[in-house]
Amino acid sequence: MNMIWGSIAAFLSGMAGSMGLGGGSVFLLYLTLFAGVEQLAAQGINLVFFLPIAALSLILYARKKLVDWKTALPIALVGFIGAVGGTLLANVLGGDMLRKVLAVGLFLLGIRELFHREKKEEQPANSEENKTSSPQDRP
């Protein structure tokens, strides 16, 4: 039964991760809350799990020309530096503090998503989408 739930969590995490939705959070919650894995070990497992999914997703998105490389590469470099810093910080903080930081972060993210409203972009009055055709304009 544990293997079934682990497979379901991995499948859902993989799907969410390939869509850029943070599937690692789902997998971390499963590993720490249901599988009994310590926080630091769960984060390591999650990273090993994430690498092939990220690589495959990147290939598929790049084939469809959905990756803006000029934007992505500098961001990836800064993210790499952040990952090194985060790893060092994780070792200093320890598992219990990391669990609390993750819980607070997920809680705040959830609250933000519940109450966040996107601003609608206003269309100019003369844009093509706002024009209505009159009977004379129709063929």
N, C-alpha and C positions, 0 to 999 in steps of 0.2 A: 504494500500500500504506500509506503514511504517513497518508493521509486516512481510510482504513478504521480504523486503530488509534485515530486521534484521535476519530473518530465513536463508536467503542466506548467509549473512556474518557469522553467527554462524556455518552453515554447512561447509563453506570453511575454516573457522578458525579451526574447529574441525579436518577436514581432514589434514590440514597442520600441526597442532600441534601434531597429532598422528604419523606423519611421521618425527617429529623432525625438522620441518622447520620454527618454529616461528609463528605459527598461531595467537598468541596473538597480534602481530603487526597489522595484518589485522583487527582483532576485535577492537583493540584500535583506529585505524584510522576510522573505521566505527562509533564507538560510539562518538568520539570527532568531526569528520567532518560532519557526516550526521545525527546522532541522537541528537546532541546538548548536550551531557553529558559533564560535567566538567572533566578535566584531572584526578584529584585524584579519583573521583567517578568512572570514566571509568577504571582506573587501579584496583580498588577494584572489580568491576563487572568482569573484565577480569580474576582476580585471582579465584573468585568463579566459573566462567565458566571453567577455566583450570583444577581445581582439579579433577572433575570426569573424564574428558577426559584423563588426565595424569594417573590416577589410572587404568582406563580400558586399556589404551595403554600399561602400564607397565605389567599388567596381561597377555595380549596377547603376548607381546614380550618375557616375562619370560617363558610362556608355550612352545614357540618355541625355548627355550634355546638361545636366542639372547642377553641376559643381562649378562655381565661379572661383577658379584657382587663384586669381590675383587677390581675392579676399580671403580665401580659405587658408592659404599657406602661412601668411603672417599670423593669423589667429591660431593656427595649429602650433606654430613655434612658441607663442606666448602660452598656449595651453600646455605644451610640453614642459616649459619652465614651471608653470603652476603645478603640474603633476609631481615634479621633483620636490617642490616645496611642500605640497600636500602630504607626500609620503614621509618626509622628514617630520612634519608636524604631527602626523598620525602616530609615529613612533614615540614622540614626546608625550602626547596626550594620553595614550593608552586606550584600551577597548571600552571601558565604562564611560569615559568622557566622550569618545567618538559616538557611542550609541546615543548619548544625550544630545550632542550637536546634530546628528542625523535626525533625531526625532523632532527637535525644534525646527530645523530647516524644512522638513516635510510638512510640519504643522503650518508654518508660515506660508509656504508655497500653496498649500491647500486653501488657506484663508484668502490669500490673494486671488486664487482662481475662482473662488466662490463669489467674490465681490468686485472683481475687475471687469470693467466694461470697455470694449474697444470703441474708439472714436470712429465714427463713419466719415470717410473722406467725402467732402462735398464736390459734386460735379459742377463744372462751369455751366452757366445757363445755355451757352451755345454749343455744347459738346454734342457729338453725333448720337450718343445714347439718349440724350434728352430731347432730341428733335422728334416731333411727331409729324408724320406726313399727312398732307391734306389729300382729299380725293383727286385733285388735279395731278398730284405727284405720282400717283400709282399708275402702273402700266395697264 
